[in-house]
């Protein structure tokens, strides 16, 4: 979600990306709230939002590796890792109630293994809701930067696709090879951070071959591809469920094509919004603050008897208040931790 590093492109293109990221943030939160029940016992928001996180990865990678054209890639990667690390730290403090009640409280706090596992997850997996994305972004940016010193982007794509297969076969295809899946889940700690690795390679490839790709995938073709792959993604998940090997849909094969084609469409789209930076900040706040809000959401449904839909709208109101408060604090204070919130 962080795209500090811009390249020489029409401003309107960047604004289309910001709009897509904002929509994705809202849909991802809606999916986590389990608001709308879809067909065959799958959540409808599952299909609406699963392009979101891959899209974030591709955006971040594209804008980050565009700095290589100016000979500043090493500096850009260091700044990127520092910025995402600060983002993780400040939102971790905010999400401490979510971290405690969701990650720690169900475990035996007297056991040293509980705390060792938590430390491991803090670095290699997830602590609060959505934090795995931040950890994966740091890991992916660093590793692909290192690999790019010795290998071409095409080789990196092939190499990282192997790790993406591990993620697929521990997620949507988790029950296809049960014994293999059990082995993968014994080592589940690296799978979360590997989730973004292939998408970062895709973003780098698009960055380096933008002109060639746009000759083939015009704006209309990119949009058509997104719609087709969106439908194929739904079919892929339905078939996985029908043949009894569906586990959950964190990643799937069609999400790569779906999110990539949407990104190509957004980069060519001609739209205009007055404050794209504001929209970008809102996307980050919504995504990062959802942990505690989901905790409140669960409490309202369980203790106060609210319906899922009413609880969802209450949660959205809380998120709106948090967004206003963070933006107000950033205007009033120049403290580093306040600015690191976005």
Residue pairs with C-beta under 8 A, 6 or more apart in sequence:
1 21
1 25
1 56
1 59
1 60
1 133
1 283
1 284
1 287
2 60
2 80
2 83
2 84
2 87
2 137
2 284
3 14
3 17
3 59
3 60
3 62
3 63
3 64
3 280
4 63
4 79
4 80
4 83
5 63
5 64
5 66
5 67
5 76
5 80
6 14
6 63
6 66
7 63
7 66
7 69
7 207
9 267
10 270
11 276
12 269
12 270
12 271
12 272
13 266
13 267
13 268
13 269
13 270
14 276
15 271
15 272
15 273
15 276
16 265
16 266
16 267
16 269
16 270
16 271
17 59
17 263
17 266
17 267
18 273
18 276
18 279
18 280
18 283
19 266
19 271
19 273
19 279
20 55
20 262
20 266
21 55
21 56
21 59
21 279
21 280
21 283
22 279
22 280
22 282
22 283
22 286
24 49
24 51
24 52
24 53
24 55
24 56
24 283
25 52
25 282
25 283
25 284
25 286
25 287
26 286
27 45
27 48
27 49
27 52
28 49
28 52
28 53
28 130
28 287
28 290
29 286
29 287
29 290
29 293
29 315
29 316
29 319
30 36
30 45
30 48
30 49
30 312
31 43
31 45
31 46
31 48
31 49
31 50
32 129
32 290
32 294
33 45
33 294
33 297
33 308
33 311
33 312
33 315
34 43
34 45
34 308
35 45
35 308
35 309
35 312
36 43
36 44
36 45
37 43
37 44
38 44
38 45
38 46
38 47
40 238
40 241
42 237
42 238
42 241
42 249
46 237
46 249
47 230
47 233
47 234
47 237
50 233
50 249
50 252
50 255
50 258
51 226
51 230
51 255
51 258
51 259
51 262
53 133
53 195
54 199
54 251
54 255
54 256
54 258
54 259
54 260
55 259
55 262
55 263
56 133
57 133
57 136
57 137
57 140
57 196
57 199
57 200
57 202
57 203
57 259
58 199
58 200
58 202
58 203
58 206
58 259
58 260
58 263
59 203
59 263
60 80
60 137
60 141
60 200
60 203
61 140
61 141
61 144
61 199
61 200
61 201
61 202
61 203
61 204
61 207
62 203
62 204
62 206
62 207
62 263
64 76
64 77
64 80
64 141
64 203
65 73
65 144
65 148
65 203
65 204
65 207
65 208
66 207
67 73
67 75
67 76
68 148
73 145
74 145
77 141
77 142
77 145
80 141
81 138
81 141
81 142
83 340
84 134
84 137
84 138
84 141
85 138
86 336
86 337
86 340
87 134
87 284
87 288
87 340
87 341
87 342
88 131
88 134
88 135
88 138
89 340
90 337
90 340
90 341
91 128
91 131
91 288
91 289
91 291
91 341
92 99
92 122
92 127
92 128
92 131
94 288
94 289
94 291
94 292
95 127
95 128
95 129
95 131
95 288
95 289
95 291
95 292
97 292
97 295
98 128
98 129
98 291
98 292
98 294
98 295
99 127
99 128
99 291
101 295
102 128
102 129
102 291
102 295
103 118
103 121
103 127
103 128
104 114
104 118
107 114
107 117
108 114
109 115
118 127
120 189
121 127
121 189
123 135
124 135
124 189
124 190
124 192
124 193
125 132
125 135
125 188
125 189
125 192
125 193
126 132
126 135
126 192
128 291
129 290
129 291
129 294
130 287
130 288
130 290
130 291
131 291
132 192
132 193
132 195
133 196
133 287
135 192
135 193
136 192
136 193
136 194
136 195
136 196
136 197
137 196
137 200
139 193
139 194
139 196
139 197
140 193
140 196
140 197
140 199
140 200
141 200
143 197
144 156
144 160
144 197
144 200
144 201
144 204
147 156
147 159
148 156
148 204
151 159
153 201
153 204
153 205
153 208
154 205
156 201
156 204
157 198
157 201
157 202
157 205
160 197
160 198
160 200
160 201
161 198
161 201
163 194
163 197
163 198
164 194
164 195
164 197
164 198
164 251
164 256
166 184
166 191
166 194
167 191
167 194
167 195
167 250
167 251
168 251
168 252
168 253
169 176
169 177
169 180
169 181
169 184
170 181
170 184
170 185
170 188
170 191
170 247
171 247
171 248
171 249
171 250
171 251
171 252
172 236
172 237
172 240
172 246
172 247
172 248
172 249
172 250
172 251
172 252
173 240
173 245
173 246
173 247
173 252
174 181
174 245
174 246
174 247
174 248
175 181
175 244
175 245
175 246
175 247
176 240
176 245
181 247
184 191
195 250
195 251
198 256
199 256
199 259
202 256
202 260
203 263
206 213
206 260
206 263
206 264
210 267
213 264
214 264
214 267
214 268
217 225
217 261
217 264
218 268
219 265
219 268
219 269
222 261
222 262
222 264
222 265
222 268
223 261
223 265
225 257
225 261
225 264
226 258
226 261
226 262
226 265
229 254
229 257
229 258
229 261
230 254
230 258
232 254
232 257
232 258
233 252
233 254
233 255
233 258
236 252
236 253
236 254
237 246
237 249
237 252
240 246
240 252
273 279
278 327
280 342
281 326
281 327
281 330
281 342
282 323
284 341
284 342
285 319
285 322
285 323
285 326
285 327
285 341
285 342
286 319
286 323
288 341
289 319
289 322
289 323
290 319
293 315
293 318
293 319
293 322
294 315
296 314
296 315
296 318
297 311
297 312
297 314
297 315
300 306
300 311
300 314
300 315
301 307
301 308
301 311
306 314
326 338
326 341
326 342
329 338
329 341
330 338
330 339
330 341
330 342
